[in-house]
């Protein structure tokens, strides 16, 4: 993997608590599995980003080597690779994913911050 490509990937992973490398974008997925992953993360309420690598073969190859995971999408949470919804689905069912997301973001997305106006 070229050094600039590795740095680009590391920067993207570091800049997003949830990052999905897929085919298409969040607003225009170009593959059913990418769409499924977007819908999966929409249920949790945390912000996430999708990087389109459909036509970027050098980046796709670099990610496949880096993760030892040949297919897209590839999901990173808090800098760690977790595979795709085949792995994350069971983690969600047993509550492990919710705890991981809460730790990554330091909060529960259902908790709203309140401001005391009378203090």
MOPAC internal coordinates of N, CA, C and O (Angstrom, degrees):
PM7 1SCF
backbone

  N    0.0000 0     0.00 0     0.00 0    0    0    0
  C    1.4586 1     0.00 0     0.00 0    1    0    0
  C    1.5260 1   107.65 1     0.00 0    2    1    0
  O    1.2310 1   121.16 1   -44.61 1    3    2    1
  N    1.3181 1   115.39 1   135.39 1    3    2    1
  C    1.4627 1   119.05 1   179.01 1    5    3    2
  C    1.5205 1   109.92 1   -69.15 1    6    5    3
  O    1.2310 1   121.34 1   -30.96 1    7    6    5
  N    1.3237 1   115.03 1   149.04 1    7    6    5
  C    1.4606 1   119.73 1  -178.27 1    9    7    6
  C    1.5324 1   112.33 1   -61.68 1   10    9    7
  O    1.2310 1   119.14 1   135.36 1   11   10    9
  N    1.3571 1   119.24 1   -44.64 1   11   10    9
  C    1.4755 1   118.28 1   177.84 1   13   11   10
  C    1.5295 1   112.67 1   -60.08 1   14   13   11
  O    1.2310 1   120.20 1   142.09 1   15   14   13
  N    1.3349 1   117.22 1   -37.91 1   15   14   13
  C    1.4655 1   121.13 1   179.52 1   17   15   14
  C    1.5247 1   110.14 1   -67.03 1   18   17   15
  O    1.2310 1   120.55 1   137.12 1   19   18   17
  N    1.3146 1   116.56 1   -42.88 1   19   18   17
  C    1.4635 1   119.80 1   178.27 1   21   19   18
  C    1.5239 1   110.86 1   -62.53 1   22   21   19
  O    1.2310 1   120.36 1   137.00 1   23   22   21
  N    1.3260 1   116.91 1   -43.00 1   23   22   21
  C    1.4693 1   120.73 1   178.43 1   25   23   22
  C    1.5264 1   110.87 1   -62.68 1   26   25   23
  O    1.2310 1   120.29 1   139.42 1   27   26   25
  N    1.3266 1   117.05 1   -40.58 1   27   26   25
  C    1.4695 1   121.19 1   178.94 1   29   27   26
  C    1.5293 1   110.28 1   -61.37 1   30   29   27
  O    1.2310 1   120.45 1   133.46 1   31   30   29
  N    1.3234 1   116.75 1   -46.54 1   31   30   29
  C    1.4679 1   121.16 1   179.77 1   33   31   30
  C    1.5252 1   110.35 1   -63.38 1   34   33   31
  O    1.2310 1   120.39 1   134.23 1   35   34   33
  N    1.3307 1   116.87 1   -45.77 1   35   34   33
  C    1.4604 1   120.20 1   179.68 1   37   35   34
  C    1.5248 1   111.28 1   -61.48 1   38   37   35
  O    1.2310 1   120.29 1   141.42 1   39   38   37
  N    1.3324 1   117.05 1   -38.58 1   39   38   37
  C    1.4732 1   121.16 1   178.85 1   41   39   38
  C    1.5260 1   110.25 1   -65.45 1   42   41   39
  O    1.2310 1   120.22 1   136.50 1   43   42   41
  N    1.3329 1   117.18 1   -43.50 1   43   42   41
  C    1.4703 1   120.72 1   179.87 1   45   43   42
  C    1.5219 1   110.88 1   -63.20 1   46   45   43
  O    1.2310 1   120.58 1   135.52 1   47   46   45
  N    1.3287 1   116.50 1   -44.48 1   47   46   45
  C    1.4627 1   120.62 1  -179.80 1   49   47   46
  C    1.5289 1   109.86 1   -64.91 1   50   49   47
  O    1.2310 1   120.40 1   139.08 1   51   50   49
  N    1.3347 1   116.85 1   -40.92 1   51   50   49
  C    1.4563 1   121.04 1  -178.84 1   53   51   50
  C    1.5178 1   113.43 1   -68.98 1   54   53   51
  O    1.2310 1   120.35 1   153.26 1   55   54   53
  N    1.3280 1   116.93 1   -26.74 1   55   54   53
  C    1.4689 1   121.32 1  -175.57 1   57   55   54
  C    1.5307 1   113.27 1   -86.20 1   58   57   55
  O    1.2310 1   119.92 1   169.99 1   59   58   57
  N    1.3374 1   117.76 1   -10.01 1   59   58   57
  C    1.4676 1   121.15 1  -175.06 1   61   59   58
  C    1.5178 1   110.47 1  -132.87 1   62   61   59
  O    1.2310 1   120.70 1   -55.38 1   63   62   61
  N    1.3282 1   116.26 1   124.62 1   63   62   61
  C    1.4661 1   119.57 1   178.75 1   65   63   62
  C    1.5304 1   111.42 1   -65.80 1   66   65   63
  O    1.2310 1   120.58 1   145.61 1   67   66   65
  N    1.3413 1   116.49 1   -34.39 1   67   66   65
  C    1.4629 1   121.05 1   171.90 1   69   67   66
  C    1.5182 1   106.13 1  -124.53 1   70   69   67
  O    1.2310 1   120.65 1   -59.09 1   71   70   69
  N    1.3311 1   116.37 1   120.91 1   71   70   69
  C    1.4596 1   120.95 1   179.66 1   73   71   70
  C    1.5145 1   109.27 1  -130.30 1   74   73   71
  O    1.2310 1   121.08 1   -50.01 1   75   74   73
  N    1.3242 1   115.54 1   129.99 1   75   74   73
  C    1.4497 1   122.46 1   178.46 1   77   75   74
  C    1.5256 1   108.12 1  -115.25 1   78   77   75
  O    1.2310 1   120.41 1   -58.87 1   79   78   77
  N    1.3203 1   116.83 1   121.13 1   79   78   77
  C    1.4630 1   120.76 1   168.71 1   81   79   78
  C    1.5122 1   105.98 1   -93.21 1   82   81   79
  O    1.2310 1   120.90 1   -60.13 1   83   82   81
  N    1.3387 1   115.89 1   119.87 1   83   82   81
  C    1.4533 1   119.28 1  -175.84 1   85   83   82
  C    1.5032 1   112.19 1  -147.15 1   86   85   83
  O    1.2310 1   121.83 1    15.39 1   87   86   85
  N    1.3192 1   114.10 1  -164.61 1   87   86   85
  C    1.4578 1   122.04 1   178.18 1   89   87   86
  C    1.5203 1   107.52 1  -106.17 1   90   89   87
  O    1.2310 1   120.76 1   -72.12 1   91   90   89
  N    1.3255 1   116.16 1   107.88 1   91   90   89
  C    1.4536 1   121.56 1  -176.98 1   93   91   90
  C    1.5175 1   110.71 1   101.92 1   94   93   91
  O    1.2310 1   121.38 1     9.23 1   95   94   93
  N    1.3141 1   114.96 1  -170.77 1   95   94   93
  C    1.4580 1   121.63 1  -178.07 1   97   95   94
  C    1.5265 1   110.10 1  -115.13 1   98   97   95
  O    1.2310 1   120.81 1    -4.15 1   99   98   97
  N    1.3180 1   116.05 1   175.85 1   99   98   97
  C    1.4650 1   120.42 1   178.82 1  101   99   98
  C    1.5239 1   110.56 1   -61.11 1  102  101   99
  O    1.2310 1   120.31 1   139.91 1  103  102  101
  N    1.3374 1   117.01 1   -40.09 1  103  102  101
  C    1.4673 1   120.12 1  -177.99 1  105  103  102
  C    1.5289 1   112.74 1   -85.90 1  106  105  103
  O    1.2310 1   120.24 1   162.97 1  107  106  105
  N    1.3360 1   117.14 1   -17.03 1  107  106  105
  C    1.4732 1   120.44 1  -179.13 1  109  107  106
  C    1.5297 1   110.31 1  -143.09 1  110  109  107
  O    1.2310 1   120.32 1  -110.33 1  111  110  109
  N    1.3477 1   116.99 1    69.67 1  111  110  109
  C    1.4619 1   118.80 1   177.94 1  113  111  110
  C    1.5219 1   110.55 1   -64.42 1  114  113  111
  O    1.2310 1   120.59 1   -34.85 1  115  114  113
  N    1.3316 1   116.47 1   145.15 1  115  114  113
  C    1.4623 1   120.81 1  -177.47 1  117  115  114
  C    1.5211 1   111.70 1  -117.19 1  118  117  115
  O    1.2310 1   120.64 1  -155.99 1  119  118  117
  N    1.3293 1   116.37 1    24.01 1  119  118  117
  C    1.4580 1   121.23 1  -179.81 1  121  119  118
  C    1.5242 1   107.64 1  -160.57 1  122  121  119
  O    1.2310 1   120.49 1   -37.41 1  123  122  121
  N    1.3091 1   116.67 1   142.59 1  123  122  121
  C    1.4581 1   121.09 1  -179.04 1  125  123  122
  C    1.5164 1   113.53 1   -60.79 1  126  125  123
  O    1.2310 1   120.22 1   143.68 1  127  126  125
  N    1.3398 1   117.18 1   -36.32 1  127  126  125
  C    1.4607 1   119.94 1  -179.29 1  129  127  126
  C    1.5221 1   111.34 1   -70.44 1  130  129  127
  O    1.2310 1   120.53 1   143.93 1  131  130  129
  N    1.3299 1   116.58 1   -36.07 1  131  130  129
  C    1.4669 1   119.73 1   176.39 1  133  131  130
  C    1.5255 1   109.34 1   -66.73 1  134  133  131
  O    1.2310 1   120.15 1   136.38 1  135  134  133
  N    1.3332 1   117.32 1   -43.62 1  135  134  133
  C    1.4596 1   121.53 1   176.79 1  137  135  134
  C    1.5287 1   110.38 1   -58.64 1  138  137  135
  O    1.2310 1   120.36 1   134.80 1  139  138  137
  N    1.3237 1   116.92 1   -45.20 1  139  138  137
  C    1.4687 1   121.47 1   179.60 1  141  139  138
  C    1.5323 1   110.74 1   -59.65 1  142  141  139
  O    1.2310 1   120.31 1   139.82 1  143  142  141
  N    1.3212 1   117.01 1   -40.18 1  143  142  141
  C    1.4657 1   121.27 1  -179.84 1  145  143  142
  C    1.5230 1   110.70 1   -68.46 1  146  145  143
  O    1.2310 1   120.11 1   139.86 1  147  146  145
  N    1.3295 1   117.39 1   -40.14 1  147  146  145
  C    1.4683 1   121.74 1   177.42 1  149  147  146
  C    1.5344 1   109.87 1   -62.63 1  150  149  147
  O    1.2310 1   120.44 1   133.33 1  151  150  149
  N    1.3254 1   116.76 1   -46.67 1  151  150  149
  C    1.4687 1   120.57 1   179.07 1  153  151  150
  C    1.5289 1   110.61 1   -63.17 1  154  153  151
  O    1.2310 1   120.32 1   142.25 1  155  154  153
  N    1.3214 1   116.99 1   -37.75 1  155  154  153
  C    1.4633 1   122.60 1   178.86 1  157  155  154
  C    1.5319 1   109.93 1   -59.66 1  158  157  155
  O    1.2310 1   120.21 1   129.48 1  159  158  157
  N    1.3360 1   117.20 1   -50.52 1  159  158  157
  C    1.4653 1   119.85 1  -177.67 1  161  159  158
  C    1.5257 1   112.56 1   -74.16 1  162  161  159
  O    1.2310 1   119.34 1   153.02 1  163  162  161
  N    1.3159 1   118.87 1   -26.98 1  163  162  161
  C    1.4729 1   120.81 1   175.94 1  165  163  162
  C    1.5281 1   111.05 1   -59.16 1  166  165  163
  O    1.2310 1   119.68 1   150.50 1  167  166  165
  N    1.3149 1   118.21 1   -29.50 1  167  166  165
  C    1.4724 1   121.96 1  -178.31 1  169  167  166
  C    1.5240 1   112.50 1   -67.57 1  170  169  167
  O    1.2310 1   119.90 1   157.10 1  171  170  169
  N    1.3339 1   117.79 1   -22.90 1  171  170  169
  C    1.4616 1   120.14 1  -173.88 1  173  171  170
  C    1.5212 1   113.36 1   -89.84 1  174  173  171
  O    1.2310 1   119.65 1   158.93 1  175  174  173
  N    1.3286 1   118.28 1   -21.07 1  175  174  173
  C    1.4550 1   121.21 1   175.42 1  177  175  174
  C    1.5185 1   115.69 1    85.24 1  178  177  175
  O    1.2310 1   119.79 1  -177.87 1  179  178  177
  N    1.3184 1   118.01 1     2.13 1  179  178  177
  C    1.4609 1   120.77 1   177.79 1  181  179  178
  C    1.5264 1   109.77 1   -91.99 1  182  181  179
  O    1.2310 1   120.05 1   -29.55 1  183  182  181
  N    1.3311 1   117.51 1   150.45 1  183  182  181
  C    1.4643 1   119.32 1   177.22 1  185  183  182
  C    1.5327 1   110.76 1   -69.85 1  186  185  183
  O    1.2310 1   121.00 1   -36.20 1  187  186  185
  N    1.3183 1   115.70 1   143.80 1  187  186  185
  C    1.4602 1   120.69 1   176.08 1  189  187  186
  C    1.5165 1   108.73 1  -149.29 1  190  189  187
  O    1.2310 1   121.19 1   -18.54 1  191  190  189
  N    1.3048 1   115.33 1   161.46 1  191  190  189
  C    1.4608 1   120.59 1  -178.72 1  193  191  190
  C    1.5250 1   109.67 1  -124.43 1  194  193  191
  O    1.2310 1   120.82 1   -31.13 1  195  194  193
  N    1.3283 1   116.04 1   148.87 1  195  194  193
  C    1.4620 1   122.78 1   176.16 1  197  195  194
  C    1.5231 1   107.68 1  -119.30 1  198  197  195
  O    1.2310 1   120.69 1   -53.25 1  199  198  197
  N    1.3240 1   116.28 1   126.75 1  199  198  197
  C    1.4604 1   121.88 1   176.39 1  201  199  198
  C    1.5228 1   107.52 1  -106.22 1  202  201  199
  O    1.2310 1   120.90 1   -56.21 1  203  202  201
  N    1.3297 1   115.88 1   123.79 1  203  202  201
  C    1.4613 1   122.30 1  -179.23 1  205  203  202
  C    1.5252 1   109.64 1   -80.31 1  206  205  203
  O    1.2310 1   120.52 1   -64.64 1  207  206  205
  N    1.3287 1   116.61 1   115.36 1  207  206  205
  C    1.4630 1   120.83 1   177.37 1  209  207  206
  C    1.5321 1   111.26 1  -118.57 1  210  209  207
  O    1.2310 1   120.59 1  -163.12 1  211  210  209
  N    1.3343 1   116.47 1    16.88 1  211  210  209
  C    1.4619 1   120.82 1  -176.81 1  213  211  210
  C    1.5255 1   112.10 1   -53.82 1  214  213  211
  O    1.2310 1   120.35 1   132.70 1  215  214  213
  N    1.3096 1   116.95 1   -47.30 1  215  214  213
  C    1.4612 1   119.57 1  -175.23 1  217  215  214
  C    1.5258 1   112.64 1  -106.24 1  218  217  215
  O    1.2310 1   120.17 1  -165.58 1  219  218  217
  N    1.3273 1   117.28 1    14.42 1  219  218  217
  C    1.4579 1   121.37 1   179.05 1  221  219  218
  C    1.5306 1   108.63 1  -109.70 1  222  221  219
  O    1.2310 1   120.65 1  -100.71 1  223  222  221
  N    1.3457 1   116.37 1    79.29 1  223  222  221
  C    1.4625 1   120.76 1  -175.34 1  225  223  222
  C    1.5306 1   113.22 1   -61.83 1  226  225  223
  O    1.2310 1   118.78 1   140.35 1  227  226  225
  N    1.3373 1   119.93 1   -39.65 1  227  226  225
  C    1.4728 1   117.73 1   178.12 1  229  227  226
  C    1.5380 1   111.97 1   -59.32 1  230  229  227
  O    1.2310 1   120.46 1   139.07 1  231  230  229
  N    1.3267 1   116.73 1   -40.93 1  231  230  229
  C    1.4650 1   119.98 1   179.66 1  233  231  230
  C    1.5265 1   110.49 1   -70.04 1  234  233  231
  O    1.2310 1   120.03 1   139.17 1  235  234  233
  N    1.3242 1   117.54 1   -40.83 1  235  234  233
  C    1.4649 1   120.63 1   177.44 1  237  235  234
  C    1.5206 1   110.66 1   -60.13 1  238  237  235
  O    1.2310 1   120.64 1   135.54 1  239  238  237
  N    1.3470 1   116.38 1   -44.46 1  239  238  237
  C    1.4636 1   120.64 1   178.92 1  241  239  238
  C    1.5230 1   111.04 1   -63.24 1  242  241  239
  O    1.2310 1   120.50 1   137.33 1  243  242  241
  N    1.3337 1   116.66 1   -42.67 1  243  242  241
  C    1.4634 1   121.05 1   179.46 1  245  243  242
  C    1.5243 1   110.63 1   -61.81 1  246  245  243
  O    1.2310 1   120.47 1   136.42 1  247  246  245
  N    1.3338 1   116.72 1   -43.58 1  247  246  245
  C    1.4634 1   120.83 1   179.49 1  249  247  246
  C    1.5241 1   111.35 1   -65.61 1  250  249  247
  O    1.2310 1   120.20 1   141.10 1  251  250  249
  N    1.3332 1   117.23 1   -38.90 1  251  250  249
  C    1.4675 1   121.00 1   179.01 1  253  251  250
  C    1.5270 1   110.50 1   -63.40 1  254  253  251
  O    1.2310 1   120.63 1   137.93 1  255  254  253
  N    1.3334 1   116.39 1   -42.07 1  255  254  253
  C    1.4729 1   120.09 1   178.59 1  257  255  254
  C    1.5290 1   110.66 1   -68.02 1  258  257  255
  O    1.2310 1   120.96 1   137.32 1  259  258  257
  N    1.3187 1   115.77 1   -42.68 1  259  258  257
  C    1.4601 1   121.34 1  -177.05 1  261  259  258
  C    1.5281 1   112.17 1   -64.01 1  262  261  259
  O    1.2310 1   120.32 1   142.58 1  263  262  261
  N    1.3282 1   117.00 1   -37.42 1  263  262  261
  C    1.4635 1   121.51 1  -174.53 1  265  263  262
  C    1.5278 1   113.75 1  -101.39 1  266  265  263
  O    1.2310 1   120.41 1   165.99 1  267  266  265
  N    1.3267 1   116.81 1   -14.01 1  267  266  265
  C    1.4674 1   121.85 1  -172.70 1  269  267  266
  C    1.5383 1   110.20 1    57.07 1  270  269  267
  O    1.2310 1   121.44 1  -143.08 1  271  270  269
  N    1.3268 1   114.84 1    36.92 1  271  270  269
  C    1.4726 1   123.25 1  -178.79 1  273  271  270
  C    1.5254 1   106.32 1  -131.66 1  274  273  271
  O    1.2310 1   119.39 1   -71.63 1  275  274  273
  N    1.3243 1   118.77 1   108.37 1  275  274  273
  C    1.4636 1   120.41 1  -169.75 1  277  275  274
  C    1.5272 1   115.95 1   -75.52 1  278  277  275
  O    1.2310 1   119.93 1   159.85 1  279  278  277
  N    1.3230 1   117.74 1   -20.15 1  279  278  277
  C    1.4686 1   119.69 1  -171.02 1  281  279  278
  C    1.5259 1   112.42 1  -103.79 1  282  281  279
  O    1.2310 1   121.26 1   -15.74 1  283  282  281
  N    1.3184 1   115.19 1   164.26 1  283  282  281
  C    1.4597 1   123.54 1   172.13 1  285  283  282
  C    1.5228 1   107.34 1  -108.01 1  286  285  283
  O    1.2310 1   119.80 1   -27.46 1  287  286  285
  N    1.3252 1   117.99 1   152.54 1  287  286  285
  C    1.4590 1   127.83 1    -0.67 1  289  287  286
  C    1.5228 1   112.14 1   -77.81 1  290  289  287
  O    1.2310 1   122.32 1   -15.19 1  291  290  289
  N    1.3268 1   113.16 1   164.81 1  291  290  289
  C    1.4602 1   122.52 1   174.69 1  293  291  290
  C    1.5288 1   106.65 1  -122.71 1  294  293  291
  O    1.2310 1   120.28 1   -52.69 1  295  294  293
  N    1.3164 1   117.07 1   127.31 1  295  294  293
  C    1.4711 1   121.66 1  -175.36 1  297  295  294
  C    1.5246 1   110.46 1  -112.08 1  298  297  295
  O    1.2310 1   121.47 1   -50.80 1  299  298  297
  N    1.3397 1   114.80 1   129.20 1  299  298  297
  C    1.4595 1   122.06 1   173.28 1  301  299  298
  C    1.5237 1   107.99 1  -115.08 1  302  301  299
  O    1.2310 1   120.69 1   -46.85 1  303  302  301
  N    1.3279 1   116.29 1   133.15 1  303  302  301
  C    1.4603 1   121.77 1   176.10 1  305  303  302
  C    1.5232 1   107.29 1  -124.78 1  306  305  303
  O    1.2310 1   121.30 1   -58.67 1  307  306  305
  N    1.3205 1   115.11 1   121.33 1  307  306  305
  C    1.4614 1   121.51 1   179.07 1  309  307  306
  C    1.5297 1   111.19 1    54.06 1  310  309  307
  O    1.2310 1   120.81 1  -141.64 1  311  310  309
  N    1.3403 1   116.05 1    38.36 1  311  310  309
  C    1.4571 1   121.50 1   176.38 1  313  311  310
  C    1.5107 1   115.89 1    86.15 1  314  313  311
  O    1.2310 1   119.85 1   175.76 1  315  314  313
  N    1.3280 1   117.90 1    -4.24 1  315  314  313
  C    1.4627 1   121.98 1  -178.20 1  317  315  314
  C    1.5214 1   110.01 1  -108.60 1  318  317  315
  O    1.2310 1   120.49 1   -42.57 1  319  318  317
  N    1.3330 1   116.67 1   137.43 1  319  318  317
  C    1.4565 1   122.09 1   179.17 1  321  319  318
  C    1.5266 1   110.37 1   -78.86 1  322  321  319
  O    1.2310 1   120.95 1   -48.65 1  323  322  321
  N    1.3397 1   115.79 1   131.35 1  323  322  321
  C    1.4695 1   120.95 1  -178.91 1  325  323  322
  C    1.5206 1   114.22 1  -122.28 1  326  325  323
  O    1.2310 1   119.23 1  -170.04 1  327  326  325
  N    1.3344 1   119.08 1     9.96 1  327  326  325
  C    1.4544 1   119.25 1   179.28 1  329  327  326
  C    1.5107 1   111.14 1    84.28 1  330  329  327
  O    1.2310 1   120.70 1    51.70 1  331  330  329
  N    1.3409 1   116.27 1  -128.30 1  331  330  329
  C    1.4654 1   121.27 1  -179.95 1  333  331  330
  C    1.5234 1   109.06 1  -140.26 1  334  333  331
  O    1.2310 1   120.35 1    18.17 1  335  334  333
  N    1.3282 1   116.95 1  -161.83 1  335  334  333
  C    1.4686 1   118.93 1  -175.30 1  337  335  334
  C    1.5290 1   112.77 1   -68.38 1  338  337  335
  O    1.2310 1   119.55 1   163.54 1  339  338  337
  N    1.3395 1   118.47 1   -16.46 1  339  338  337
  C    1.4721 1   119.73 1   174.13 1  341  339  338
  C    1.5338 1   109.95 1   -62.76 1  342  341  339
  O    1.2310 1   120.55 1   147.07 1  343  342  341
  N    1.3154 1   116.55 1   -32.93 1  343  342  341
  C    1.4623 1   122.20 1   177.98 1  345  343  342
  C    1.5297 1   110.18 1   -89.49 1  346  345  343
  O    1.2310 1   120.68 1   135.97 1  347  346  345
  N    1.3367 1   116.31 1   -44.03 1  347  346  345
  C    1.4643 1   121.38 1  -174.02 1  349  347  346
  C    1.5253 1   113.10 1   -72.18 1  350  349  347
  O    1.2310 1   119.72 1   149.05 1  351  350  349
  N    1.3289 1   118.14 1   -30.95 1  351  350  349
  C    1.4682 1   121.18 1   178.83 1  353  351  350
  C    1.5169 1   112.19 1   -56.99 1  354  353  351
  O    1.2310 1   119.90 1   125.15 1  355  354  353
  N    1.3551 1   117.79 1   -54.85 1  355  354  353
  C    1.4715 1   118.98 1   176.82 1  357  355  354
  C    1.5298 1   112.99 1   -61.95 1  358  357  355
  O    1.2310 1   120.13 1   145.79 1  359  358  357
  N    1.3358 1   117.35 1   -34.21 1  359  358  357
  C    1.4684 1   119.99 1   176.73 1  361  359  358
  C    1.5219 1   110.58 1   -63.47 1  362  361  359
  O    1.2310 1   120.34 1   144.79 1  363  362  361
  N    1.3319 1   116.96 1   -35.21 1  363  362  361
  C    1.4625 1   121.38 1   178.12 1  365  363  362
  C    1.5278 1   110.38 1   -69.91 1  366  365  363
  O    1.2310 1   121.02 1   137.98 1  367  366  365
  N    1.3263 1   115.66 1   -42.02 1  367  366  365
  C    1.4669 1   120.15 1  -178.05 1  369  367  366
  C    1.5280 1   112.11 1   -61.92 1  370  369  367
  O    1.2310 1   120.06 1   145.81 1  371  370  369
  N    1.3328 1   117.48 1   -34.19 1  371  370  369
  C    1.4651 1   118.79 1  -178.58 1  373  371  370
  C    1.5336 1   112.88 1   -95.45 1  374  373  371
  O    1.2310 1   120.30 1  -175.72 1  375  374  373
  N    1.3517 1   117.03 1     4.28 1  375  374  373
  C    1.4632 1   121.01 1   175.36 1  377  375  374
  C    1.5271 1   114.02 1    87.35 1  378  377  375
  O    1.2310 1   120.22 1   173.16 1  379  378  377
  N    1.3264 1   117.18 1    -6.84 1  379  378  377
  C    1.4669 1   121.18 1  -177.69 1  381  379  378
  C    1.5322 1   111.43 1   -63.95 1  382  381  379
  O    1.2310 1   120.20 1   139.41 1  383  382  381
  N    1.3251 1   117.23 1   -40.59 1  383  382  381
  C    1.4606 1   120.93 1  -178.24 1  385  383  382
  C    1.5309 1   111.27 1   -66.57 1  386  385  383
  O    1.2310 1   119.88 1   137.12 1  387  386  385
  N    1.3175 1   117.84 1   -42.88 1  387  386  385
  C    1.4549 1   121.06 1   179.84 1  389  387  386
  C    1.5257 1   110.54 1   -59.26 1  390  389  387
  O    1.2310 1   120.40 1   138.52 1  391  390  389
  N    1.3293 1   116.84 1   -41.48 1  391  390  389
  C    1.4630 1   121.01 1   178.86 1  393  391  390
  C    1.5298 1   110.34 1   -66.19 1  394  393  391
  O    1.2310 1   120.49 1   138.24 1  395  394  393
  N    1.3237 1   116.67 1   -41.76 1  395  394  393
  C    1.4610 1   121.58 1   178.43 1  397  395  394
  C    1.5306 1   110.89 1   -60.81 1  398  397  395
  O    1.2310 1   120.35 1   135.62 1  399  398  397
  N    1.3311 1   116.94 1   -44.38 1  399  398  397
  C    1.4610 1   121.26 1   179.85 1  401  399  398
  C    1.5273 1   110.89 1   -66.67 1  402  401  399
  O    1.2310 1   120.74 1   139.35 1  403  402  401
  N    1.3075 1   116.20 1   -40.65 1  403  402  401
  C    1.4706 1   120.19 1   178.98 1  405  403  402
  C    1.5244 1   110.10 1   -61.58 1  406  405  403
  O    1.2310 1   120.56 1   138.59 1  407  406  405
  N    1.3363 1   116.53 1   -41.41 1  407  406  405
  C    1.4698 1   120.74 1   178.31 1  409  407  406
  C    1.5279 1   110.75 1   -67.85 1  410  409  407
  O    1.2310 1   120.21 1   139.13 1  411  410  409
  N    1.3289 1   117.21 1   -40.87 1  411  410  409
  C    1.4653 1   121.17 1  -178.48 1  413  411  410
  C    1.5259 1   111.42 1   -63.34 1  414  413  411
  O    1.2310 1   120.72 1   139.29 1  415  414  413
  N    1.3272 1   116.24 1   -40.71 1  415  414  413
  C    1.4614 1   120.87 1  -175.83 1  417  415  414
  C    1.5260 1   112.77 1   -96.76 1  418  417  415
  O    1.2310 1   120.17 1   167.42 1  419  418  417
  N    1.3213 1   117.29 1   -12.58 1  419  418  417
  C    1.4549 1   120.65 1   179.00 1  421  419  418
  C    1.5152 1   113.63 1    73.45 1  422  421  419
  O    1.2310 1   120.41 1  -165.76 1  423  422  421
  N    1.3352 1   116.83 1    14.24 1  423  422  421
  C    1.4668 1   120.12 1  -178.45 1  425  423  422
  C    1.5255 1   109.48 1  -162.45 1  426  425  423
  O    1.2310 1   121.38 1   -12.53 1  427  426  425
  N    1.2954 1   114.97 1   167.47 1  427  426  425
  C    1.4570 1   122.84 1   174.27 1  429  427  426
  C    1.5283 1   106.42 1  -101.12 1  430  429  427
  O    1.2310 1   119.18 1   -50.84 1  431  430  429
  N    1.3365 1   119.17 1   129.16 1  431  430  429
  C    1.4696 1   119.06 1  -175.50 1  433  431  430
  C    1.5154 1   113.80 1   -64.84 1  434  433  431
  O    1.2310 1   119.85 1   165.04 1  435  434  433
  N    1.3383 1   117.90 1   -14.96 1  435  434  433
  C    1.4616 1   120.02 1   179.77 1  437  435  434
  C    1.5210 1   111.46 1   -84.78 1  438  437  435
  O    1.2310 1   120.53 1   165.71 1  439  438  437
  N    1.3356 1   116.60 1   -14.29 1  439  438  437
  C    1.4725 1   120.10 1   179.02 1  441  439  438
  C    1.5257 1   108.63 1   -83.45 1  442  441  439
  O    1.2310 1   120.86 1   -55.10 1  443  442  441
  N    1.2746 1   115.96 1   124.90 1  443  442  441
  C    1.4624 1   121.01 1   177.38 1  445  443  442
  C    1.5206 1   108.44 1   -99.66 1  446  445  443
  O    1.2310 1   121.09 1   -43.25 1  447  446  445
  N    1.3037 1   115.51 1   136.75 1  447  446  445
  C    1.4535 1   119.92 1   178.16 1  449  447  446
  C    1.5239 1   108.46 1   -72.80 1  450  449  447
  O    1.2310 1   121.06 1   -46.15 1  451  450  449
  N    1.3146 1   115.57 1   133.85 1  451  450  449
  C    1.4656 1   119.24 1   178.62 1  453  451  450
  C    1.5280 1   109.26 1  -110.40 1  454  453  451
  O    1.2310 1   121.40 1   -32.54 1  455  454  453
  N    1.2758 1   114.93 1   147.46 1  455  454  453
  C    1.4616 1   121.27 1   178.94 1  457  455  454
  C    1.5259 1   107.27 1  -117.75 1  458  457  455
  O    1.2310 1   120.98 1   -52.63 1  459  458  457
  N    1.3181 1   115.73 1   127.37 1  459  458  457
  C    1.4569 1   121.14 1   179.22 1  461  459  458
  C    1.5198 1   108.54 1   -84.03 1  462  461  459
  O    1.2310 1   120.43 1   -71.50 1  463  462  461
  N    1.3166 1   116.79 1   108.50 1  463  462  461
  C    1.4657 1   120.92 1  -179.27 1  465  463  462
  C    1.5180 1   112.94 1   -84.31 1  466  465  463
  O    1.2310 1   120.55 1   173.20 1  467  466  465
  N    1.3294 1   116.56 1    -6.80 1  467  466  465
  C    1.4610 1   120.32 1  -176.83 1  469  467  466
  C    1.5194 1   112.42 1  -106.49 1  470  469  467
  O    1.2310 1   120.56 1  -170.57 1  471  470  469
  N    1.3405 1   116.53 1     9.43 1  471  470  469
  C    1.4636 1   120.06 1  -174.19 1  473  471  470
  C    1.4484 1   112.66 1   -88.26 1  474  473  471
  O    1.2310 1   120.10 1   180.00 1  475  474  473

